[in-house]
Each structure stands twice: as structure tokens, then as C-alpha cells.
Amino acid sequence: MEVWPGVAYPLGASYDGKGVNFAVFSSKAEMVELCLFDPDDPKREILRAPMADLTGHVFHSFVPGLSPGALYGYRVKGPYAPEKGLRCDPSKLLTDPYAKALSG
């Protein structure tokens, strides 16, 4: 599965007829990974790819051929200091704060 740069707007997952653009804001993350899951076996991760493109504080990627309804989440790498409100922990799968629906 290919992953292209994508665009920073709109935030969330957006289908354009050719694939899905993913964009998520984080002013503290050092890296965000996009994780896609098998719709027939939602516990099975089928792709984990760094969202290598960054515009401002928006990480973004585009997955050509992906359709609406894809199961996905994010893993965020960066500072972990809960006492300062920083909780980047790549061992945790995060939901998209801009998601239009949740499954699971």
C-alpha cells in the first residue's frame, strides 16, 4: 500500500474519490504514525506509516485507493511528561480527534 504526502487541510480523514487524505494537528509531537487495520479482522494492523509531511503543526498523508470507512488510528512519538500535560506515547493507539464516526 502506497502512502503519499497529502495536504494539511481539511483536518481529519477526507475522501476525494481517489483515496483518503489524513491530517492531524499536534504542536508537541515529533512524529505521528498512521495505522490502518483490516476491516475483516480489526485487531490486525495492515499498515503503519510515518506521516512524514508536516505543514505548520499538521502532520498529513494520503493513501491512494483507500475508501471511506477505513479503520485507522494514530501513534504519536514525542515528549512524555504528564505533569506538564505532555502524553506522547507511541504504545497507545489514538483515535482521530476529527473523526466523523468510531468503530470498535
Phi and psi restraints in degrees (range 20) as a CNS / XPLOR table:
assign (resid 1 and name C) (resid 2 and name N)
       (resid 2 and name CA) (resid 2 and name C) 1.0 -85.1 20.0 2
assign (resid 2 and name N) (resid 2 and name CA)
       (resid 2 and name C) (resid 3 and name N) 1.0 151.1 20.0 2
assign (resid 2 and name C) (resid 3 and name N)
       (resid 3 and name CA) (resid 3 and name C) 1.0 -130.8 20.0 2
assign (resid 3 and name N) (resid 3 and name CA)
       (resid 3 and name C) (resid 4 and name N) 1.0 124.6 20.0 2
assign (resid 3 and name C) (resid 4 and name N)
       (resid 4 and name CA) (resid 4 and name C) 1.0 -106.4 20.0 2
assign (resid 4 and name N) (resid 4 and name CA)
       (resid 4 and name C) (resid 5 and name N) 1.0 171.9 20.0 2
assign (resid 4 and name C) (resid 5 and name N)
       (resid 5 and name CA) (resid 5 and name C) 1.0 -59.9 20.0 2
assign (resid 5 and name N) (resid 5 and name CA)
       (resid 5 and name C) (resid 6 and name N) 1.0 -42.6 20.0 2
assign (resid 5 and name C) (resid 6 and name N)
       (resid 6 and name CA) (resid 6 and name C) 1.0 75.1 20.0 2
assign (resid 6 and name N) (resid 6 and name CA)
       (resid 6 and name C) (resid 7 and name N) 1.0 -170.9 20.0 2
assign (resid 6 and name C) (resid 7 and name N)
       (resid 7 and name CA) (resid 7 and name C) 1.0 -132.0 20.0 2
assign (resid 7 and name N) (resid 7 and name CA)
       (resid 7 and name C) (resid 8 and name N) 1.0 159.2 20.0 2
assign (resid 7 and name C) (resid 8 and name N)
       (resid 8 and name CA) (resid 8 and name C) 1.0 -81.3 20.0 2
assign (resid 8 and name N) (resid 8 and name CA)
       (resid 8 and name C) (resid 9 and name N) 1.0 -13.6 20.0 2
assign (resid 8 and name C) (resid 9 and name N)
       (resid 9 and name CA) (resid 9 and name C) 1.0 -136.1 20.0 2
assign (resid 9 and name N) (resid 9 and name CA)
       (resid 9 and name C) (resid 10 and name N) 1.0 139.8 20.0 2
assign (resid 9 and name C) (resid 10 and name N)
       (resid 10 and name CA) (resid 10 and name C) 1.0 -79.6 20.0 2
assign (resid 10 and name N) (resid 10 and name CA)
       (resid 10 and name C) (resid 11 and name N) 1.0 160.0 20.0 2
assign (resid 10 and name C) (resid 11 and name N)
       (resid 11 and name CA) (resid 11 and name C) 1.0 -71.4 20.0 2
assign (resid 11 and name N) (resid 11 and name CA)
       (resid 11 and name C) (resid 12 and name N) 1.0 150.4 20.0 2
assign (resid 11 and name C) (resid 12 and name N)
       (resid 12 and name CA) (resid 12 and name C) 1.0 99.4 20.0 2
assign (resid 12 and name N) (resid 12 and name CA)
       (resid 12 and name C) (resid 13 and name N) 1.0 -160.5 20.0 2
assign (resid 12 and name C) (resid 13 and name N)
       (resid 13 and name CA) (resid 13 and name C) 1.0 -103.3 20.0 2
assign (resid 13 and name N) (resid 13 and name CA)
       (resid 13 and name C) (resid 14 and name N) 1.0 125.0 20.0 2
assign (resid 13 and name C) (resid 14 and name N)
       (resid 14 and name CA) (resid 14 and name C) 1.0 -130.9 20.0 2
assign (resid 14 and name N) (resid 14 and name CA)
       (resid 14 and name C) (resid 15 and name N) 1.0 126.8 20.0 2
assign (resid 14 and name C) (resid 15 and name N)
       (resid 15 and name CA) (resid 15 and name C) 1.0 -91.9 20.0 2
assign (resid 15 and name N) (resid 15 and name CA)
       (resid 15 and name C) (resid 16 and name N) 1.0 134.1 20.0 2
assign (resid 15 and name C) (resid 16 and name N)
       (resid 16 and name CA) (resid 16 and name C) 1.0 -117.2 20.0 2
assign (resid 16 and name N) (resid 16 and name CA)
       (resid 16 and name C) (resid 17 and name N) 1.0 13.0 20.0 2
assign (resid 16 and name C) (resid 17 and name N)
       (resid 17 and name CA) (resid 17 and name C) 1.0 94.0 20.0 2
assign (resid 17 and name N) (resid 17 and name CA)
       (resid 17 and name C) (resid 18 and name N) 1.0 -17.0 20.0 2
assign (resid 17 and name C) (resid 18 and name N)
       (resid 18 and name CA) (resid 18 and name C) 1.0 -119.7 20.0 2
assign (resid 18 and name N) (resid 18 and name CA)
       (resid 18 and name C) (resid 19 and name N) 1.0 -11.7 20.0 2
assign (resid 18 and name C) (resid 19 and name N)
       (resid 19 and name CA) (resid 19 and name C) 1.0 166.3 20.0 2
assign (resid 19 and name N) (resid 19 and name CA)
       (resid 19 and name C) (resid 20 and name N) 1.0 -170.2 20.0 2
assign (resid 19 and name C) (resid 20 and name N)
       (resid 20 and name CA) (resid 20 and name C) 1.0 -119.5 20.0 2
assign (resid 20 and name N) (resid 20 and name CA)
       (resid 20 and name C) (resid 21 and name N) 1.0 130.5 20.0 2
assign (resid 20 and name C) (resid 21 and name N)
       (resid 21 and name CA) (resid 21 and name C) 1.0 -96.0 20.0 2
assign (resid 21 and name N) (resid 21 and name CA)
       (resid 21 and name C) (resid 22 and name N) 1.0 135.0 20.0 2
assign (resid 21 and name C) (resid 22 and name N)
       (resid 22 and name CA) (resid 22 and name C) 1.0 -116.9 20.0 2
assign (resid 22 and name N) (resid 22 and name CA)
       (resid 22 and name C) (resid 23 and name N) 1.0 130.6 20.0 2
assign (resid 22 and name C) (resid 23 and name N)
       (resid 23 and name CA) (resid 23 and name C) 1.0 -142.4 20.0 2
assign (resid 23 and name N) (resid 23 and name CA)
       (resid 23 and name C) (resid 24 and name N) 1.0 129.0 20.0 2
assign (resid 23 and name C) (resid 24 and name N)
       (resid 24 and name CA) (resid 24 and name C) 1.0 -141.2 20.0 2
assign (resid 24 and name N) (resid 24 and name CA)
       (resid 24 and name C) (resid 25 and name N) 1.0 137.5 20.0 2
assign (resid 24 and name C) (resid 25 and name N)
       (resid 25 and name CA) (resid 25 and name C) 1.0 -89.6 20.0 2
assign (resid 25 and name N) (resid 25 and name CA)
       (resid 25 and name C) (resid 26 and name N) 1.0 136.1 20.0 2
assign (resid 25 and name C) (resid 26 and name N)
       (resid 26 and name CA) (resid 26 and name C) 1.0 -157.5 20.0 2
assign (resid 26 and name N) (resid 26 and name CA)
       (resid 26 and name C) (resid 27 and name N) 1.0 120.9 20.0 2
assign (resid 26 and name C) (resid 27 and name N)
       (resid 27 and name CA) (resid 27 and name C) 1.0 -85.8 20.0 2
assign (resid 27 and name N) (resid 27 and name CA)
       (resid 27 and name C) (resid 28 and name N) 1.0 -10.0 20.0 2
assign (resid 27 and name C) (resid 28 and name N)
       (resid 28 and name CA) (resid 28 and name C) 1.0 -111.9 20.0 2
assign (resid 28 and name N) (resid 28 and name CA)
       (resid 28 and name C) (resid 29 and name N) 1.0 -22.1 20.0 2
assign (resid 28 and name C) (resid 29 and name N)
       (resid 29 and name CA) (resid 29 and name C) 1.0 -65.1 20.0 2
assign (resid 29 and name N) (resid 29 and name CA)
       (resid 29 and name C) (resid 30 and name N) 1.0 143.7 20.0 2
assign (resid 29 and name C) (resid 30 and name N)
       (resid 30 and name CA) (resid 30 and name C) 1.0 -92.2 20.0 2
assign (resid 30 and name N) (resid 30 and name CA)
       (resid 30 and name C) (resid 31 and name N) 1.0 -28.8 20.0 2
assign (resid 30 and name C) (resid 31 and name N)
       (resid 31 and name CA) (resid 31 and name C) 1.0 -158.0 20.0 2
assign (resid 31 and name N) (resid 31 and name CA)
       (resid 31 and name C) (resid 32 and name N) 1.0 145.3 20.0 2
assign (resid 31 and name C) (resid 32 and name N)
       (resid 32 and name CA) (resid 32 and name C) 1.0 -123.7 20.0 2
assign (resid 32 and name N) (resid 32 and name CA)
       (resid 32 and name C) (resid 33 and name N) 1.0 134.8 20.0 2
assign (resid 32 and name C) (resid 33 and name N)
       (resid 33 and name CA) (resid 33 and name C) 1.0 -109.7 20.0 2
assign (resid 33 and name N) (resid 33 and name CA)
       (resid 33 and name C) (resid 34 and name N) 1.0 134.9 20.0 2
assign (resid 33 and name C) (resid 34 and name N)
       (resid 34 and name CA) (resid 34 and name C) 1.0 -88.3 20.0 2
assign (resid 34 and name N) (resid 34 and name CA)
       (resid 34 and name C) (resid 35 and name N) 1.0 128.7 20.0 2
assign (resid 34 and name C) (resid 35 and name N)
       (resid 35 and name CA) (resid 35 and name C) 1.0 -118.2 20.0 2
assign (resid 35 and name N) (resid 35 and name CA)
       (resid 35 and name C) (resid 36 and name N) 1.0 124.2 20.0 2
assign (resid 35 and name C) (resid 36 and name N)
       (resid 36 and name CA) (resid 36 and name C) 1.0 -109.7 20.0 2
assign (resid 36 and name N) (resid 36 and name CA)
       (resid 36 and name C) (resid 37 and name N) 1.0 146.9 20.0 2
assign (resid 36 and name C) (resid 37 and name N)
       (resid 37 and name CA) (resid 37 and name C) 1.0 -124.1 20.0 2
assign (resid 37 and name N) (resid 37 and name CA)
       (resid 37 and name C) (resid 38 and name N) 1.0 152.0 20.0 2
assign (resid 37 and name C) (resid 38 and name N)
       (resid 38 and name CA) (resid 38 and name C) 1.0 -68.9 20.0 2
assign (resid 38 and name N) (resid 38 and name CA)
       (resid 38 and name C) (resid 39 and name N) 1.0 121.9 20.0 2
assign (resid 38 and name C) (resid 39 and name N)
       (resid 39 and name CA) (resid 39 and name C) 1.0 -64.0 20.0 2
assign (resid 39 and name N) (resid 39 and name CA)
       (resid 39 and name C) (resid 40 and name N) 1.0 -24.9 20.0 2
assign (resid 39 and name C) (resid 40 and name N)
       (resid 40 and name CA) (resid 40 and name C) 1.0 -85.1 20.0 2
assign (resid 40 and name N) (resid 40 and name CA)
       (resid 40 and name C) (resid 41 and name N) 1.0 -19.8 20.0 2
assign (resid 40 and name C) (resid 41 and name N)
       (resid 41 and name CA) (resid 41 and name C) 1.0 -143.8 20.0 2
assign (resid 41 and name N) (resid 41 and name CA)
       (resid 41 and name C) (resid 42 and name N) 1.0 79.1 20.0 2
assign (resid 41 and name C) (resid 42 and name N)
       (resid 42 and name CA) (resid 42 and name C) 1.0 -57.4 20.0 2
assign (resid 42 and name N) (resid 42 and name CA)
       (resid 42 and name C) (resid 43 and name N) 1.0 -15.3 20.0 2
assign (resid 42 and name C) (resid 43 and name N)
       (resid 43 and name CA) (resid 43 and name C) 1.0 -81.9 20.0 2
assign (resid 43 and name N) (resid 43 and name CA)
       (resid 43 and name C) (resid 44 and name N) 1.0 -11.3 20.0 2
assign (resid 43 and name C) (resid 44 and name N)
       (resid 44 and name CA) (resid 44 and name C) 1.0 -95.6 20.0 2
assign (resid 44 and name N) (resid 44 and name CA)
       (resid 44 and name C) (resid 45 and name N) 1.0 114.6 20.0 2
assign (resid 44 and name C) (resid 45 and name N)
       (resid 45 and name CA) (resid 45 and name C) 1.0 -75.8 20.0 2
assign (resid 45 and name N) (resid 45 and name CA)
       (resid 45 and name C) (resid 46 and name N) 1.0 129.5 20.0 2
assign (resid 45 and name C) (resid 46 and name N)
       (resid 46 and name CA) (resid 46 and name C) 1.0 -108.6 20.0 2
assign (resid 46 and name N) (resid 46 and name CA)
       (resid 46 and name C) (resid 47 and name N) 1.0 -12.6 20.0 2
assign (resid 46 and name C) (resid 47 and name N)
       (resid 47 and name CA) (resid 47 and name C) 1.0 -156.4 20.0 2
assign (resid 47 and name N) (resid 47 and name CA)
       (resid 47 and name C) (resid 48 and name N) 1.0 135.6 20.0 2
assign (resid 47 and name C) (resid 48 and name N)
       (resid 48 and name CA) (resid 48 and name C) 1.0 -134.1 20.0 2
assign (resid 48 and name N) (resid 48 and name CA)
       (resid 48 and name C) (resid 49 and name N) 1.0 114.7 20.0 2
assign (resid 48 and name C) (resid 49 and name N)
       (resid 49 and name CA) (resid 49 and name C) 1.0 -134.8 20.0 2
assign (resid 49 and name N) (resid 49 and name CA)
       (resid 49 and name C) (resid 50 and name N) 1.0 133.6 20.0 2
assign (resid 49 and name C) (resid 50 and name N)
       (resid 50 and name CA) (resid 50 and name C) 1.0 -63.7 20.0 2
assign (resid 50 and name N) (resid 50 and name CA)
       (resid 50 and name C) (resid 51 and name N) 1.0 138.4 20.0 2
assign (resid 50 and name C) (resid 51 and name N)
       (resid 51 and name CA) (resid 51 and name C) 1.0 -87.4 20.0 2
assign (resid 51 and name N) (resid 51 and name CA)
       (resid 51 and name C) (resid 52 and name N) 1.0 86.0 20.0 2
assign (resid 51 and name C) (resid 52 and name N)
       (resid 52 and name CA) (resid 52 and name C) 1.0 -75.0 20.0 2
assign (resid 52 and name N) (resid 52 and name CA)
       (resid 52 and name C) (resid 53 and name N) 1.0 -14.1 20.0 2
assign (resid 52 and name C) (resid 53 and name N)
       (resid 53 and name CA) (resid 53 and name C) 1.0 -97.5 20.0 2
assign (resid 53 and name N) (resid 53 and name CA)
       (resid 53 and name C) (resid 54 and name N) 1.0 135.3 20.0 2
assign (resid 53 and name C) (resid 54 and name N)
       (resid 54 and name CA) (resid 54 and name C) 1.0 -136.0 20.0 2
assign (resid 54 and name N) (resid 54 and name CA)
       (resid 54 and name C) (resid 55 and name N) 1.0 125.5 20.0 2
assign (resid 54 and name C) (resid 55 and name N)
       (resid 55 and name CA) (resid 55 and name C) 1.0 -124.0 20.0 2
assign (resid 55 and name N) (resid 55 and name CA)
       (resid 55 and name C) (resid 56 and name N) 1.0 116.1 20.0 2
assign (resid 55 and name C) (resid 56 and name N)
       (resid 56 and name CA) (resid 56 and name C) 1.0 62.9 20.0 2
assign (resid 56 and name N) (resid 56 and name CA)
       (resid 56 and name C) (resid 57 and name N) 1.0 -120.2 20.0 2
assign (resid 56 and name C) (resid 57 and name N)
       (resid 57 and name CA) (resid 57 and name C) 1.0 -114.1 20.0 2
assign (resid 57 and name N) (resid 57 and name CA)
       (resid 57 and name C) (resid 58 and name N) 1.0 26.5 20.0 2
assign (resid 57 and name C) (resid 58 and name N)
       (resid 58 and name CA) (resid 58 and name C) 1.0 -110.2 20.0 2
assign (resid 58 and name N) (resid 58 and name CA)
       (resid 58 and name C) (resid 59 and name N) 1.0 118.0 20.0 2
assign (resid 58 and name C) (resid 59 and name N)
       (resid 59 and name CA) (resid 59 and name C) 1.0 -85.6 20.0 2
assign (resid 59 and name N) (resid 59 and name CA)
       (resid 59 and name C) (resid 60 and name N) 1.0 138.2 20.0 2
assign (resid 59 and name C) (resid 60 and name N)
       (resid 60 and name CA) (resid 60 and name C) 1.0 -148.3 20.0 2
assign (resid 60 and name N) (resid 60 and name CA)
       (resid 60 and name C) (resid 61 and name N) 1.0 148.9 20.0 2
assign (resid 60 and name C) (resid 61 and name N)
       (resid 61 and name CA) (resid 61 and name C) 1.0 -151.2 20.0 2
assign (resid 61 and name N) (resid 61 and name CA)
       (resid 61 and name C) (resid 62 and name N) 1.0 157.0 20.0 2
assign (resid 61 and name C) (resid 62 and name N)
       (resid 62 and name CA) (resid 62 and name C) 1.0 -128.2 20.0 2
assign (resid 62 and name N) (resid 62 and name CA)
       (resid 62 and name C) (resid 63 and name N) 1.0 132.7 20.0 2
assign (resid 62 and name C) (resid 63 and name N)
       (resid 63 and name CA) (resid 63 and name C) 1.0 -113.8 20.0 2
assign (resid 63 and name N) (resid 63 and name CA)
       (resid 63 and name C) (resid 64 and name N) 1.0 103.4 20.0 2
assign (resid 63 and name C) (resid 64 and name N)
       (resid 64 and name CA) (resid 64 and name C) 1.0 -66.4 20.0 2
assign (resid 64 and name N) (resid 64 and name CA)
       (resid 64 and name C) (resid 65 and name N) 1.0 142.2 20.0 2
assign (resid 64 and name C) (resid 65 and name N)
       (resid 65 and name CA) (resid 65 and name C) 1.0 85.2 20.0 2
assign (resid 65 and name N) (resid 65 and name CA)
       (resid 65 and name C) (resid 66 and name N) 1.0 -10.6 20.0 2
assign (resid 65 and name C) (resid 66 and name N)
       (resid 66 and name CA) (resid 66 and name C) 1.0 -76.9 20.0 2
assign (resid 66 and name N) (resid 66 and name CA)
       (resid 66 and name C) (resid 67 and name N) 1.0 142.9 20.0 2
assign (resid 66 and name C) (resid 67 and name N)
       (resid 67 and name CA) (resid 67 and name C) 1.0 -108.4 20.0 2
assign (resid 67 and name N) (resid 67 and name CA)
       (resid 67 and name C) (resid 68 and name N) 1.0 163.1 20.0 2
assign (resid 67 and name C) (resid 68 and name N)
       (resid 68 and name CA) (resid 68 and name C) 1.0 -58.7 20.0 2
assign (resid 68 and name N) (resid 68 and name CA)
       (resid 68 and name C) (resid 69 and name N) 1.0 148.3 20.0 2
assign (resid 68 and name C) (resid 69 and name N)
       (resid 69 and name CA) (resid 69 and name C) 1.0 94.1 20.0 2
assign (resid 69 and name N) (resid 69 and name CA)
       (resid 69 and name C) (resid 70 and name N) 1.0 -0.4 20.0 2
assign (resid 69 and name C) (resid 70 and name N)
       (resid 70 and name CA) (resid 70 and name C) 1.0 -60.8 20.0 2
assign (resid 70 and name N) (resid 70 and name CA)
       (resid 70 and name C) (resid 71 and name N) 1.0 145.1 20.0 2
assign (resid 70 and name C) (resid 71 and name N)
       (resid 71 and name CA) (resid 71 and name C) 1.0 -92.2 20.0 2
assign (resid 71 and name N) (resid 71 and name CA)
       (resid 71 and name C) (resid 72 and name N) 1.0 123.6 20.0 2
assign (resid 71 and name C) (resid 72 and name N)
       (resid 72 and name CA) (resid 72 and name C) 1.0 -150.9 20.0 2
assign (resid 72 and name N) (resid 72 and name CA)
       (resid 72 and name C) (resid 73 and name N) 1.0 166.4 20.0 2
assign (resid 72 and name C) (resid 73 and name N)
       (resid 73 and name CA) (resid 73 and name C) 1.0 -159.9 20.0 2
assign (resid 73 and name N) (resid 73 and name CA)
       (resid 73 and name C) (resid 74 and name N) 1.0 -178.2 20.0 2
assign (resid 73 and name C) (resid 74 and name N)
       (resid 74 and name CA) (resid 74 and name C) 1.0 -128.3 20.0 2
assign (resid 74 and name N) (resid 74 and name CA)
       (resid 74 and name C) (resid 75 and name N) 1.0 149.1 20.0 2
assign (resid 74 and name C) (resid 75 and name N)
       (resid 75 and name CA) (resid 75 and name C) 1.0 -119.9 20.0 2
assign (resid 75 and name N) (resid 75 and name CA)
       (resid 75 and name C) (resid 76 and name N) 1.0 132.8 20.0 2
assign (resid 75 and name C) (resid 76 and name N)
       (resid 76 and name CA) (resid 76 and name C) 1.0 -117.6 20.0 2
assign (resid 76 and name N) (resid 76 and name CA)
       (resid 76 and name C) (resid 77 and name N) 1.0 127.6 20.0 2
assign (resid 76 and name C) (resid 77 and name N)
       (resid 77 and name CA) (resid 77 and name C) 1.0 -107.3 20.0 2
assign (resid 77 and name N) (resid 77 and name CA)
       (resid 77 and name C) (resid 78 and name N) 1.0 137.7 20.0 2
assign (resid 77 and name C) (resid 78 and name N)
       (resid 78 and name CA) (resid 78 and name C) 1.0 163.9 20.0 2
assign (resid 78 and name N) (resid 78 and name CA)
       (resid 78 and name C) (resid 79 and name N) 1.0 -160.8 20.0 2
assign (resid 78 and name C) (resid 79 and name N)
       (resid 79 and name CA) (resid 79 and name C) 1.0 -67.9 20.0 2
assign (resid 79 and name N) (resid 79 and name CA)
       (resid 79 and name C) (resid 80 and name N) 1.0 141.2 20.0 2
assign (resid 79 and name C) (resid 80 and name N)
       (resid 80 and name CA) (resid 80 and name C) 1.0 -123.4 20.0 2
assign (resid 80 and name N) (resid 80 and name CA)
       (resid 80 and name C) (resid 81 and name N) 1.0 102.6 20.0 2
assign (resid 80 and name C) (resid 81 and name N)
       (resid 81 and name CA) (resid 81 and name C) 1.0 -148.2 20.0 2
assign (resid 81 and name N) (resid 81 and name CA)
       (resid 81 and name C) (resid 82 and name N) 1.0 81.4 20.0 2
assign (resid 81 and name C) (resid 82 and name N)
       (resid 82 and name CA) (resid 82 and name C) 1.0 -53.1 20.0 2
assign (resid 82 and name N) (resid 82 and name CA)
       (resid 82 and name C) (resid 83 and name N) 1.0 -33.8 20.0 2
assign (resid 82 and name C) (resid 83 and name N)
       (resid 83 and name CA) (resid 83 and name C) 1.0 -64.2 20.0 2
assign (resid 83 and name N) (resid 83 and name CA)
       (resid 83 and name C) (resid 84 and name N) 1.0 -18.4 20.0 2
assign (resid 83 and name C) (resid 84 and name N)
       (resid 84 and name CA) (resid 84 and name C) 1.0 -106.7 20.0 2
assign (resid 84 and name N) (resid 84 and name CA)
       (resid 84 and name C) (resid 85 and name N) 1.0 6.7 20.0 2
assign (resid 84 and name C) (resid 85 and name N)
       (resid 85 and name CA) (resid 85 and name C) 1.0 81.3 20.0 2
assign (resid 85 and name N) (resid 85 and name CA)
       (resid 85 and name C) (resid 86 and name N) 1.0 13.5 20.0 2
assign (resid 85 and name C) (resid 86 and name N)
       (resid 86 and name CA) (resid 86 and name C) 1.0 -103.9 20.0 2
assign (resid 86 and name N) (resid 86 and name CA)
       (resid 86 and name C) (resid 87 and name N) 1.0 118.3 20.0 2
assign (resid 86 and name C) (resid 87 and name N)
       (resid 87 and name CA) (resid 87 and name C) 1.0 -133.3 20.0 2
assign (resid 87 and name N) (resid 87 and name CA)
       (resid 87 and name C) (resid 88 and name N) 1.0 43.4 20.0 2
assign (resid 87 and name C) (resid 88 and name N)
       (resid 88 and name CA) (resid 88 and name C) 1.0 -72.2 20.0 2
assign (resid 88 and name N) (resid 88 and name CA)
       (resid 88 and name C) (resid 89 and name N) 1.0 119.9 20.0 2
assign (resid 88 and name C) (resid 89 and name N)
       (resid 89 and name CA) (resid 89 and name C) 1.0 -145.8 20.0 2
assign (resid 89 and name N) (resid 89 and name CA)
       (resid 89 and name C) (resid 90 and name N) 1.0 99.5 20.0 2
assign (resid 89 and name C) (resid 90 and name N)
       (resid 90 and name CA) (resid 90 and name C) 1.0 -65.1 20.0 2
assign (resid 90 and name N) (resid 90 and name CA)
       (resid 90 and name C) (resid 91 and name N) 1.0 -9.4 20.0 2
assign (resid 90 and name C) (resid 91 and name N)
       (resid 91 and name CA) (resid 91 and name C) 1.0 -78.3 20.0 2
assign (resid 91 and name N) (resid 91 and name CA)
       (resid 91 and name C) (resid 92 and name N) 1.0 -12.3 20.0 2
assign (resid 91 and name C) (resid 92 and name N)
       (resid 92 and name CA) (resid 92 and name C) 1.0 -101.3 20.0 2
assign (resid 92 and name N) (resid 92 and name CA)
       (resid 92 and name C) (resid 93 and name N) 1.0 133.1 20.0 2
assign (resid 92 and name C) (resid 93 and name N)
       (resid 93 and name CA) (resid 93 and name C) 1.0 -88.4 20.0 2
assign (resid 93 and name N) (resid 93 and name CA)
       (resid 93 and name C) (resid 94 and name N) 1.0 125.5 20.0 2
assign (resid 93 and name C) (resid 94 and name N)
       (resid 94 and name CA) (resid 94 and name C) 1.0 -105.7 20.0 2
assign (resid 94 and name N) (resid 94 and name CA)
       (resid 94 and name C) (resid 95 and name N) 1.0 144.6 20.0 2
assign (resid 94 and name C) (resid 95 and name N)
       (resid 95 and name CA) (resid 95 and name C) 1.0 -79.4 20.0 2
assign (resid 95 and name N) (resid 95 and name CA)
       (resid 95 and name C) (resid 96 and name N) 1.0 159.8 20.0 2
assign (resid 95 and name C) (resid 96 and name N)
       (resid 96 and name CA) (resid 96 and name C) 1.0 -77.2 20.0 2
assign (resid 96 and name N) (resid 96 and name CA)
       (resid 96 and name C) (resid 97 and name N) 1.0 121.0 20.0 2
assign (resid 96 and name C) (resid 97 and name N)
       (resid 97 and name CA) (resid 97 and name C) 1.0 -65.5 20.0 2
assign (resid 97 and name N) (resid 97 and name CA)
       (resid 97 and name C) (resid 98 and name N) 1.0 -12.7 20.0 2
assign (resid 97 and name C) (resid 98 and name N)
       (resid 98 and name CA) (resid 98 and name C) 1.0 -106.0 20.0 2
assign (resid 98 and name N) (resid 98 and name CA)
       (resid 98 and name C) (resid 99 and name N) 1.0 9.0 20.0 2
assign (resid 98 and name C) (resid 99 and name N)
       (resid 99 and name CA) (resid 99 and name C) 1.0 -60.8 20.0 2
assign (resid 99 and name N) (resid 99 and name CA)
       (resid 99 and name C) (resid 100 and name N) 1.0 145.2 20.0 2
assign (resid 99 and name C) (resid 100 and name N)
       (resid 100 and name CA) (resid 100 and name C) 1.0 -93.8 20.0 2
assign (resid 100 and name N) (resid 100 and name CA)
       (resid 100 and name C) (resid 101 and name N) 1.0 -15.3 20.0 2
assign (resid 100 and name C) (resid 101 and name N)
       (resid 101 and name CA) (resid 101 and name C) 1.0 -158.1 20.0 2
assign (resid 101 and name N) (resid 101 and name CA)
       (resid 101 and name C) (resid 102 and name N) 1.0 154.2 20.0 2
assign (resid 101 and name C) (resid 102 and name N)
       (resid 102 and name CA) (resid 102 and name C) 1.0 -123.9 20.0 2
assign (resid 102 and name N) (resid 102 and name CA)
       (resid 102 and name C) (resid 103 and name N) 1.0 152.2 20.0 2
assign (resid 102 and name C) (resid 103 and name N)
       (resid 103 and name CA) (resid 103 and name C) 1.0 -137.6 20.0 2
assign (resid 103 and name N) (resid 103 and name CA)
       (resid 103 and name C) (resid 104 and name N) 1.0 144.3 20.0 2
